[in-house]
Every structure is written in structure tokens, then in C-alpha cells.
Amino acid sequence: MDSSAEEITFDNDDFCSFCVEFIERNKWVLESNEALRDQKLKNFITEVKKAGQRKPYDCIVGVSGGVDSSWVLVNAVRHGLRPLAVHMDNGWNSELAQNNIANLIQKLDIDLYTHVINWDLYRELMQAFFDADVIDVELLYDNAMLCVNYKLAEKYKIKYILSGSNQATEGMNMPKNWNWIKFDKRNIKNIAKQFSEANIFAYPAIGTLDLIWHKLIGRRHWCSFLDYTDFNKQDAIDSLVKEFAYKPYPYKHYESVFTRFYQGYILPRKFGVDKRKLHFSTLIIMGQMSREEALESLDELPYASEKELEEDKRYFIKKMGWTEAQLVDYISRAEVSHSSYPSEKKMWEFFLKMYKLFFN
């Protein structure tokens, strides 16, 4: 981690504030012994099964085709849970992701719900975010994914949504200037209104008040299931490859063509952000990567090859209906903060403060 994270500070031992906070917040994961973790896992599985009695499913697992969500799905089934797998198709899925999901669903013999977002609408909304010059273009996908999962949980009266998020590979806090609030429906709507004529009402979106309703009234829980296990990313990959013909990706979240291009090209070129720093730092603390390996990887292109980068660049330009000159112009323009547009930031921060005060 470095000064590309605006709020970073360093103590007298040159430990950064992100690492110090991560270690303090996750002592229960870092120091948890195997017996205690096994008991917590057993208790959690019992809770999920009890809440799912006499229902077609006892939990939802969002699947992207990436390692983390795939491993959640596998382990949920192995522990006797009856998950509904949910996938969001926004038009940017890689072929590898599609194949990985298909193999998992077939071999685990479970139901899959795929929510397909209308491509013309999604492209128009993405264009609005590009025109707005805000950093978190993936807010569109992430927010819709959250909305769809919560809506399905409501439909099937499911209390638990098992997430691939986990402390072992992504537990370090995201710098505030690297993305935006994922439940900011107001920000999405206002950027769309200002820069497009998109029918935002046809788009699945979730806001702060919606989340409050789901959590406090609906009692629906979004759970980091892998934190109950001794999750080692490489071991998980090896097992998935062996048992499910899984095809891994070079970096985290590269199962989407756009995410790959966004994290590997747009973020570093336009915004000066390399998310690998955050992912590698987390793996270092968890003992799954050395600092030397991380620094060596950071010296490399955030792509499997220059050839693949050029292929993705051409694919992006064609799919968005741009010219290369438009891409160059977009990259050269200055960033505009999400807070320059109407948002739910104050409401979100107040809710978060109250939630931590009364429920943590």
C-alpha cells in the first residue's frame, strides 16, 4: 500500500494504517485455532439449515466464475446446504467464467438463476458513468448484483446470502478514493439522468433505505462464509481445477472482460489506482504471499500479456461503440468525484454509525 490511497499514514515502524487496521479488526481470523473455527462453522451451518427448513433453498450464493465465489458454492454443498446459485450477466462475461459456472452447476447438481441485464440499457448507463468521469464504473454492476440477491432472498424467504468476500484475500479496507458506496442508488440515478436518457427504473438498484429494510425488518444476512474456513486461495484453485475442470485467472476479479480492462487499464491509466496493491497486501498479512513476490508482480503488467491487453482494448472499443480517439480522450480527462453528483453519502455514513453502535 502507498500514497495512492489518500488517507494512508505510517507509524514509527513504517507499518501503514491499512495493514494495522486490518490486523486489529481481524484478530479473530488471524489467531483463531482450528477447533474454534470448526465449531463456529458447525454453528453457522446449523443456523442456516434451521432457517431454511421447509423452503426450496436455505441460502443464496452469488457466483461470478471467480475463485472465491466458486469455493463458497462448493463448500456450501459439501456441508449439506441447499443453495440457489445466482449469477449476474451484464454482457461482459468471459468465456472462462461461463464455463467455470456451468461445470460447477452441473457437477454439484444445484439450481442456477441468471439475471440478464438488458445490454442496450447497461451500455447507456456505463456511457453515463464514463461521461461523468467518476472512478467507480463498476458501481453499476455491484449495486445491481446486491439488489438482485436481496430480492431473490425476499422472494424465497431466505435469511442467508453467502458471499465470496473474505478476510483472507480481500479483507483490507478499500481506500475511500478508490471506489464509491455500493448502496448509493441516488448517485446512480442522478448520473444516469444527467448524462443519458436511460430508463433507470428498468434497472435493478438498491439504496441505503432498502438495505435497512432487508437487514432490520427482513432479517436477511449477507455473510462472508469463507471466514468460517481455513481459506487458502491457491489450495482452493488447485482443488477446483482438479475436481471441476476450473480455469483460473491471472488476477482477482478478472472473470469479467470489463473488470479485467477496468482494473488492468482504466484504473491505473486514468485514476492512478492499482488494486493489486490491496489484494497482495492482504495475502501477505495472511501468509499466502511474500512481500518480495508481491513487489515483483507489481513490476509486471496487470495483464497476462500485452497481446491480451490489446485484444481487450479492441473488444472494449467495439462493444461500447467508441473509437480509439474517444478512449484516449476519456483516459486523459481529469477525475470527477462521485460526491460532485447527488448521493446518499451522508445517509449511508449515519446508518453505518448507528448500526455499529447498536449491533456490533
RAPEBEL-V47929 format. One line per field, one symbol per residue. phi: phi as a letter, one per 20 degrees, with the letter a starting at -180 (. if undefined). Layout:
phi = ???
This chain:
phi = .bffegefccefemeefffffffffdgfefdfefffffffffffgffffffefmcfcdadcfcdneffffffffffffenedeeeccdddndgefffffffgfffffelcecddeeegffffffffffffffmefeffggffffffffffffffgeleecdedefaffcbefffgfeebcffdeffffffffffdbdfeffedfbcdffffgfffeeflededefffeceedgfffggffffeclfdfdfcfmefdffggfffecfgffedmdcffgffffffffemdbefffffffffeffbfafffffffffffgffemedffffffffefffdfgffdgbdgffffffffffffdde
